[in-house]
Amino acid sequence: MQNLREQAELNNVPIIKPNIEKTILEYISAHNPRFVVEIGMAVWYSTLVIAKAIEHTGGTITTFEVSYPSYTEALSNFRKYNQIHNITAYNLDPLTIDLNNLFTNKKIDFLFIDAIKRDYLKFYEKLLPFLSEDGIVIFDNIFKFKDKLDSLYIYLEKNQINYQLFPMDGDGIMVIK
């Protein structure tokens, strides 16, 4: 995993920062999600972190990446870590497909969104019907791209949805429980 982090940093591929990784793992440990959805897998680093963390409880992760070059690099990295079997990856934009067929009889316990920032609200709204009652949503890079997230903040305030902001590693995350 350290090699994958170093490779991503060397190639300027954005991946989760160490403190954000630690926080995600703390939420996973506290809530033991069975079904995780990730939007924006990039080179697979965050996917592997989450998959390893939920593997012992039989949890699974479904992840989406829109960029074909990132998706193919992710698959290449997956082959290096082929002992992980609880991942389903799609080179699709979840905003453009019918998710009912993919998520039949499944409720998302943990949703991690780290993709096109201006679409954070669209991702949230699209996946909200599939979120379990106790589901947790984490948005990454919430401060650095704040100017692209106005619609998300307006929606959360208008609908009185509680959220927490956690600044860390030069940026931070938003958590909705």
PyMOL commands that set and color helices and strands:
alter all, ss='L'
color gray80, all
select helices_A, chain A and resi 2-10+18-31+45-55+68-80+94-96+117-130+146-148+150-158
alter helices_A, ss='H'
color red, helices_A
select strands_A, chain A and resi 35-39+60-64+87-90+108-113+131-140+164-168+171-176
alter strands_A, ss='S'
color yellow, strands_A
deselect
rebuild
show_as cartoon
